[in-house]
Every structure is written in structure tokens, then in C-alpha cells.
Amino acid sequence: AVENECWRALMPQTWDLHLPGWPAGGVIWIPRPPLRSITSITYRDEDGTAATFDAANYRVDTATEPGRVVLAPGADWPSVALDSSNPITVRFVAGYADAGDVPGMAKAAILLQIGEIYANREAVIVGSTPQVTPAVQRVLNLLKVRY
């Protein structure tokens, strides 16, 4: 619940971001901070042929939240005609390095939610997802990524 409510990755995980085209501003914003690394940026041309965008053509900014990919000075996005269905895939690794790096507020939200579920265990239906309590929601709002 914490990851979904805050749009963050708490532990290391690999994601694919699919894009319909190259961004006009030269920046690809990467969801699910913290961004740890970009594994690859691949694209398909209109014939379906896959290619990899060379890492020398972009810089990875892991310091901002959310992280981003920025074109290197003098570089441009490939000028080929792209496939019509999400032809660009950015594979990235997000998440804190280990449990000790996860923000204390995220851990507190998890513990608050567990305590609420335990205190009201009769009301929880097995197999269902319990509602996030208002107290937990207030803590999670402090961690929420704003796009």
C-alpha cells in the first residue's frame, strides 16, 4: 500500500516505462523514485525493428525526485519514424539500496497500518485489501511524489 499510495519504490526493483514518442523537451521523467539507474532505452521503428539508444547520448539524474533522463549536450533523440504503439521502453532500477535507507515515515506508516489491521482484525475479510486509515494517509501524503 505504501508504494502505491506514494508512487515510490521502497526496495530495489526493475521497471519498464513505455512511451508513445520522444519528449519534446529533451527530458524523460522516471516514476517510482528513488531512481537508482537506467538499464537501457530501446525503441522500435515503424517496421518493428528494435534498437538501443546509446547511453553516451543521455545523462541520468538520480538526485532529483522523480529522477530523469536528460539528453547529453549536442545529442538528439533518434529521428527515425517510430512504431505506433508505445515504441520506446526505458528500463530502470528504482528503490532504496536496503531496508535501512527506507524513510522512517514509510516504516511508521506500515506499522500504523499493521496496528490498525490487528486492532480491528474482526472487520478484515481474508483475501481483501484493507482500507488505508486516515492517520496512515496523512503520513503517506508527506512522502507522496508530486508530478
N, C-alpha and C positions, 0 to 999 in steps of 0.2 A: 504494500500500500504506500509506503514512504516513497519509493522510486516513482510510482505512477502519479502520486499527488504532487511531487516536487519537480518532476521531469529531470531527475538526476539518476546517475548510475552510482550505487554505493560501493560495489565491489567490481573488480576488473571484468569487463565483458566486451565482446566484439559485436558491432552493429553494422548494418548496411543502410546508408542514406541514399534513396533513389531520387533523382532529379529529372525534370522534363526537359531541361536545357541548361546551357551555361549562364551563370548570373551576369547581368549587365554591369554591375558594379565591381567585378573582379574579386568578390568575396563570397565564399560559401560558409554559412554559419552552420556549425555542427551541434546537434542537440545532445542532450543527456550528459551535461558536464559532471565531473571534470574530464576534459579531453586529455588523453594520455598520448596518443599517436595516431597518425594516418597510415594505414597499411597499404592502401592503393586507391587510385582514382582511375576507373575504367569507363569506357564509353563504347557505344555501338553506332556505326554509321548506318545510313539508310538501307544498305544491303545486308545489315545484321552482322557485319564483321566487327569483332571486338578489338580494342586497342587500349593500351595503358598510357595515361598521361604521365610524362616523365616528372619525377619528383624534383628535378632541378628547376622546373618551371613554376614551382609554388613554395611558399613558406607556411609552416604550421604554427599557429599562435595558440599555445596551451595556457597562456597566462590569463586570458580574458574568459569570462563566463557569459554565454556559452563560448566555446572555442571556435576557431575559424581557420579556414584555408584562404590565403591571400596570394594572388599572382606575384611571382618574383618580378623585380624591376626589369622592364623590357620584354617580359613574356606575355603571351596572349593565349586565350583558350583556343583549342583546335578549331579550324574553320570548316571542317567537313560537315556535310549535311547529316543530321542525326536521325536515328530511328525514331518512330513516332510515339513509342511507349516507354517512358522513363529510361532513356538511353544511357544516363550517367549514373554510376554507382560509386559512392565514396565509402570505402570500408575503413572503419576506425575502431580504436580501442578507447573505452571510457571507463571511469570509475576510480576510486581511491586505491592507492597501492595495497593497503591492507586494512584490516578492521580498526587498527589504532588511528588511522588517518580519517576515518568517517567522522563528520562533525558530531559533537556531543548532543546537539539539539536533535539530530536524526535518531541517535540512540535513545534519547529521552522520549521522543515520540513513539518509538517502537515499544518501549517499556510501559508508557502510559496506555497504549492500545492493548497490550497484553494484560495489564492490570484490569482494564475495563472489561475485557472479554472474560477474565477469570471471575471478577466480581458479579457479572451478570451471565454466568455460564448457562443458566436455565433458559435464557432467552435466545441463545445461539443455536441455530439449526445446523447440524452437521452437514458439511459439504457446501455451505453458503459462505459468502464473504461478509463479515460483519461491517456495519457502518462505521466510518471514522467519526469519533466523538468530536464535539466542538473544541474541547481542550486540545486534543491532538491536532485538529485542523489549524488552530491558532499557531501552534509550534511549527507545523509544516509550512504555513504561509510565510514564515521568516526564511525558510530555505528554498522557497519556490523560485525557479528560474523564470525571469521575465524576458520575453522575446519581443 
